[in-house]
Amino acid sequence: METFWIITAAVLWGTGTGLLIPRAAYRLSVPPDEPWRTACPAGHPFVGAGNGWLGRARCSDGDAYGPRTLTIAIVVAMVCAALAAAVGARPELVVWLLLTPVSVLLAAVDFAAHRLPDVLTLPLATAALVLLGGASLLPDAEGSWTPALLGSLLLGACFLVLFLISKGFGFGDVKLALALGAVLGWYGWPIVLIGTFAGYLLGALYGIALMLAGRSGRATRIPFGPFLLAGAFAGVMLGSYTQ
């Protein structure tokens, strides 16, 4: 019965926060050399919650734009529910639930604009380390903060090297790796390797699928962030079950 209520609360949290993401995703989905959007496609300035950053992607006249609100809400709710079912009543669950909406927002922006904004990646990494540090002090925590810190630094360093030698990586991926290394490192080094490999594998499969469908070539850049995030999710799920 306890698990049922934990999952229910996670679904409610995911749905509620997911409903707030679409407008932010639209506003942030711009090329690196352009400022954040300040108006909808019809020219109406953004107003409302969070200084116009939070809420549905819908004009005042009712026209929708950007990512679908229902789709985003369902994705966030499903991820939160899966995490709650896997982790249960452990302190780190609160950390994962707090990080999930921002992670989905990052994935949506990267898919739309091939960009991982600093305004999201750097706070995500900081929040992951700080929140996991707090969780490690509580009873029943199943992970460890030291490998989380080292995982953040090591994965960030590895991605920095890849960024310097490969054209397939953006610097946003490097900064995202700081957060993902912390999250995966919480459950130990094997999970860091598995989660990172899963992200690579998913990204490669997506690229192959695009090529087979004739929608891309070898020089086509794909948004890697969503697959890194999906790999990290898989790693956290595995780590929570094996602890």
C-alpha positions as CSV (number, residue, x, y, z in Angstrom):
1,M,0.0,0.0,0.0
2,E,2.9,2.4,0.8
3,T,4.3,1.8,-2.7
4,F,0.9,2.6,-4.3
5,W,0.8,6.0,-2.5
6,I,4.4,6.8,-3.4
7,I,3.7,6.1,-7.0
8,T,0.5,8.1,-6.9
9,A,2.2,11.1,-5.4
10,A,5.0,10.8,-8.0
11,V,2.5,10.7,-10.9
12,L,0.7,13.8,-9.5
13,W,4.0,15.6,-9.2
14,G,5.1,14.6,-12.7
15,T,1.8,15.7,-14.2
16,G,1.7,19.0,-12.4
17,T,5.3,19.9,-13.2
18,G,4.9,18.6,-16.8
19,L,2.1,21.0,-17.4
20,L,4.4,23.9,-16.6
21,I,7.2,22.9,-19.0
22,P,5.9,23.4,-22.6
23,R,6.2,27.2,-22.7
24,A,9.7,27.2,-21.3
25,A,10.7,24.6,-23.9
26,Y,9.4,26.8,-26.7
27,R,11.1,30.0,-25.3
28,L,14.4,28.2,-24.9
29,S,14.4,26.5,-28.3
30,V,16.4,29.0,-30.2
31,P,19.8,28.9,-31.9
32,P,22.8,29.8,-29.6
33,D,23.3,33.2,-31.1
34,E,19.6,34.3,-30.5
35,P,18.0,35.6,-27.4
36,W,15.2,33.6,-25.7
37,R,11.8,34.1,-27.2
38,T,9.7,36.8,-25.7
39,A,6.4,36.3,-27.6
40,C,4.4,33.5,-29.1
41,P,4.3,33.0,-32.9
42,A,1.4,35.4,-33.2
43,G,3.4,38.1,-31.5
44,H,1.7,38.1,-28.1
45,P,4.1,38.8,-25.3
46,F,4.5,36.0,-22.7
47,V,2.7,36.7,-19.4
48,G,1.6,34.7,-16.5
49,A,3.3,32.3,-14.0
50,G,7.0,32.6,-13.6
51,N,7.2,35.9,-15.6
52,G,5.7,34.1,-18.6
53,W,8.0,31.1,-18.5
54,L,5.6,28.5,-17.1
55,G,2.5,27.0,-18.5
56,R,1.0,25.6,-21.7
57,A,2.4,26.6,-25.1
58,R,-0.7,28.3,-26.3
59,C,-1.4,31.8,-27.5
60,S,-4.0,34.0,-25.9
61,D,-6.2,33.4,-28.9
62,G,-6.1,29.7,-28.3
63,D,-3.6,28.6,-31.0
64,A,-1.1,26.0,-29.8
65,Y,2.7,26.2,-30.5
66,G,5.8,24.4,-29.4
67,P,5.7,20.9,-27.8
68,R,2.4,19.4,-27.0
69,T,1.4,20.0,-23.3
70,L,-0.3,16.6,-22.9
71,T,2.7,14.8,-24.3
72,I,5.2,16.5,-22.0
73,A,3.0,16.0,-19.0
74,I,2.6,12.3,-19.8
75,V,6.3,11.8,-20.3
76,V,7.2,13.5,-17.0
77,A,4.5,11.6,-15.1
78,M,5.6,8.2,-16.5
79,V,9.3,8.8,-15.7
80,C,8.4,9.9,-12.2
81,A,6.1,6.8,-11.7
82,A,8.8,4.5,-12.9
83,L,11.4,6.0,-10.6
84,A,9.0,5.8,-7.6
85,A,8.2,2.2,-8.3
86,A,11.9,1.3,-8.6
87,V,13.3,3.4,-5.7
88,G,10.5,3.3,-3.2
89,A,10.6,5.2,0.1
90,R,14.3,6.1,0.0
91,P,15.7,9.6,0.3
92,E,17.2,9.7,-3.2
93,L,13.7,9.4,-4.7
94,V,13.0,13.0,-3.8
95,V,16.2,14.0,-5.7
96,W,15.2,12.1,-8.8
97,L,11.7,13.5,-8.8
98,L,13.1,17.1,-8.5
99,L,15.5,16.6,-11.3
100,T,13.1,14.9,-13.7
101,P,11.1,17.9,-14.9
102,V,14.3,19.8,-15.8
103,S,15.7,16.8,-17.5
104,V,12.6,16.4,-19.7
105,L,12.7,20.2,-20.4
106,L,16.3,19.8,-21.6
107,A,15.4,16.9,-23.8
108,A,12.6,18.8,-25.4
109,V,14.8,21.9,-26.1
110,D,17.7,19.7,-27.5
111,F,15.3,17.9,-29.9
112,A,13.8,21.2,-31.1
113,A,17.0,23.4,-31.3
114,H,20.0,21.0,-30.9
115,R,20.9,23.1,-27.8
116,L,21.4,22.4,-24.1
117,P,21.2,25.8,-22.5
118,D,23.6,26.7,-19.6
119,V,20.6,28.1,-17.7
120,L,19.5,24.5,-17.3
121,T,22.6,22.3,-17.5
122,L,24.7,24.0,-14.9
123,P,21.9,24.4,-12.2
124,L,21.0,20.8,-12.9
125,A,24.5,19.6,-12.1
126,T,24.7,21.8,-9.0
127,A,21.3,20.7,-7.8
128,A,22.2,17.0,-8.3
129,L,25.3,17.2,-6.2
130,V,23.8,19.4,-3.5
131,L,20.6,17.3,-3.2
132,L,22.5,14.0,-3.3
133,G,24.8,15.3,-0.6
134,G,21.7,16.0,1.6
135,A,20.2,12.6,0.8
136,S,23.4,10.8,1.8
137,L,23.0,12.2,5.3
138,L,19.6,10.6,5.8
139,P,18.9,7.0,6.9
140,D,18.0,4.4,4.4
141,A,19.9,6.1,1.5
142,E,21.2,3.4,-0.8
143,G,23.9,5.4,-2.6
144,S,27.0,7.3,-1.8
145,W,27.9,10.9,-2.4
146,T,31.6,10.5,-2.9
147,P,31.3,8.4,-6.1
148,A,28.6,10.8,-7.2
149,L,31.0,13.7,-7.0
150,L,33.8,11.8,-8.7
151,G,31.4,10.5,-11.3
152,S,30.4,14.1,-12.1
153,L,34.0,15.2,-12.5
154,L,35.2,12.1,-14.4
155,L,32.3,12.0,-16.9
156,G,32.5,15.7,-17.4
157,A,36.3,15.4,-18.1
158,C,35.7,12.5,-20.5
159,F,33.1,14.4,-22.5
160,L,35.3,17.4,-22.6
161,V,38.0,15.3,-24.3
162,L,35.4,14.0,-26.7
163,F,34.2,17.5,-27.4
164,L,37.8,18.6,-28.3
165,I,38.5,15.7,-30.6
166,S,35.1,15.0,-32.1
167,K,32.7,17.2,-34.1
168,G,29.7,15.1,-33.0
169,F,29.7,16.5,-29.5
170,G,28.6,20.0,-28.4
171,F,29.8,21.7,-25.3
172,G,26.3,21.5,-23.9
173,D,26.8,17.7,-23.7
174,V,29.9,18.3,-21.6
175,K,28.0,20.3,-19.1
176,L,25.1,17.9,-19.1
177,A,27.6,15.1,-18.3
178,L,28.4,16.8,-15.0
179,A,24.8,16.2,-13.8
180,L,24.6,12.7,-15.3
181,G,27.9,11.6,-13.8
182,A,26.6,12.7,-10.4
183,V,23.3,10.9,-10.8
184,L,24.8,7.7,-12.1
185,G,27.8,7.8,-9.7
186,W,25.4,7.7,-6.7
187,Y,24.9,4.0,-7.4
188,G,28.6,3.3,-8.2
189,W,31.0,3.0,-11.1
190,P,29.4,0.1,-12.9
191,I,26.2,2.1,-13.2
192,V,28.2,5.1,-14.5
193,L,29.5,2.9,-17.3
194,I,26.1,1.2,-18.0
195,G,24.2,4.4,-18.1
196,T,26.7,6.2,-20.3
197,F,26.9,3.2,-22.7
198,A,23.1,3.1,-22.8
199,G,23.0,6.7,-23.8
200,Y,25.5,6.1,-26.6
201,L,23.6,3.1,-27.8
202,L,20.3,4.8,-27.9
203,G,21.8,7.8,-29.8
204,A,23.5,5.5,-32.3
205,L,20.3,3.5,-32.9
206,Y,18.4,6.7,-33.5
207,G,21.0,7.9,-36.0
208,I,20.9,4.6,-37.8
209,A,17.1,4.7,-38.0
210,L,17.3,8.2,-39.5
211,M,19.8,7.1,-42.1
212,L,17.7,4.0,-43.0
213,A,14.7,6.2,-43.4
214,G,16.7,8.5,-45.7
215,R,16.2,11.5,-43.3
216,S,19.9,12.1,-42.6
217,G,23.4,11.4,-43.8
218,R,26.8,10.8,-42.1
219,A,27.3,14.5,-41.6
220,T,23.9,15.1,-40.0
221,R,24.1,16.1,-36.4
222,I,21.6,14.6,-34.0
223,P,20.5,15.9,-30.6
224,F,22.6,13.7,-28.2
225,G,21.3,15.1,-24.9
226,P,17.9,13.3,-24.9
227,F,19.6,9.9,-25.4
228,L,22.2,10.7,-22.6
229,L,19.3,11.5,-20.3
230,A,17.5,8.3,-21.3
231,G,20.6,6.3,-20.7
232,A,21.0,7.9,-17.2
233,F,17.3,7.1,-16.5
234,A,18.0,3.4,-17.4
235,G,21.1,3.5,-15.2
236,V,19.2,4.9,-12.2
237,M,16.5,2.3,-12.7
238,L,19.0,-0.5,-12.7
239,G,21.0,1.0,-9.8
240,S,17.9,1.3,-7.7
241,Y,17.0,-2.4,-8.3
242,T,20.5,-3.7,-7.6
243,Q,21.2,-1.9,-4.4
